[in-house]
Each structure stands twice: as structure tokens, then as C-alpha cells.
Amino acid sequence: MAAHVPDGFFDGPTSAATGLLAAGAVGFSLRRASRETGPALAGLVAAFVSAVQMVNFPVGSGTSGSGV
């Protein structure tokens, strides 16, 4: 889920830890996707993610999230 978070909402250690976790997840996902999908499926997934990200919903404390 992509979040629109105001400045100062998360502290530095939290941001660093979640950034490292996200980088590891993206690396794992890219390696696995390259083995299991072809270019056509990758394009369909990219189009789906792009469309779903346009849907926002409130999360709380002045933040909002999107569908993916």
C-alpha cells in the first residue's frame, strides 16, 4: 500500500528499517518475477498496479493510502 504521509510522521529509525525491508522485498520479487513471467504478463501487472493506485482511502491521523 502506498501511503501519503505528512513530514515528521515517522522517525528516522522506522523509516530506515522499513526502507531496508522494502528494498529486500523488491529485490526478491524482481528475481522471482523474472523466472516466472513473460513480458506480456509483466505489462499487464504494471497496468493493473497503475490503475489501482488511483484509488485512495483514509488511513488515519491525516494520512491516506492507495489500493496497492
C-alpha positions in Angstrom: 0.0 0.0 0.0 1.3 3.4 -0.9 0.8 6.0 1.7 0.7 9.8 1.6 2.3 10.6 5.0 3.0 14.1 6.3 6.5 15.2 7.2 7.7 14.1 10.6 5.0 11.3 10.9 7.7 8.6 11.1 11.0 8.9 12.9 14.4 8.1 11.2 14.9 4.6 12.5 11.4 3.5 11.5 11.9 4.9 8.0 15.3 3.3 7.6 14.1 -0.1 8.8 11.1 -0.1 6.6 13.2 1.1 3.6 15.6 -1.8 4.0 12.7 -4.2 4.3 11.1 -2.8 1.2 14.4 -2.9 -0.8 14.8 -6.6 0.1 11.2 -7.4 -0.8 11.6 -5.6 -4.2 14.8 -7.4 -4.9 13.3 -10.8 -4.1 10.2 -10.0 -6.1 12.1 -8.9 -9.2 14.3 -12.1 -9.2 11.2 -14.3 -8.8 9.2 -12.5 -11.4 12.0 -12.7 -14.0 11.9 -16.5 -13.6 8.1 -17.0 -13.7 6.6 -14.4 -16.0 7.0 -13.3 -19.6 7.0 -9.7 -20.9 3.2 -9.7 -21.7 2.2 -10.7 -18.1 4.6 -8.1 -16.7 3.0 -5.4 -18.8 -0.5 -6.5 -17.6 0.6 -6.4 -14.0 2.1 -2.9 -14.4 -1.1 -1.6 -16.0 -3.2 -3.1 -13.1 -1.0 -1.6 -10.4 -1.1 1.8 -12.1 -4.9 1.7 -12.2 -5.3 0.5 -8.7 -3.0 3.2 -7.3 -5.5 5.8 -8.3 -7.9 4.7 -5.6 -7.2 6.4 -2.2 -8.8 5.8 1.2 -8.2 7.4 4.6 -5.9 5.6 7.0 -5.9 7.9 10.0 -4.1 10.8 11.6 -4.0 12.8 8.4 -2.7 10.1 6.1 -4.2 8.2 3.2 -3.4 5.0 1.4 -3.9 3.7 -2.1 -5.1 0.3 -3.2 -1.6 -1.2 -3.8 
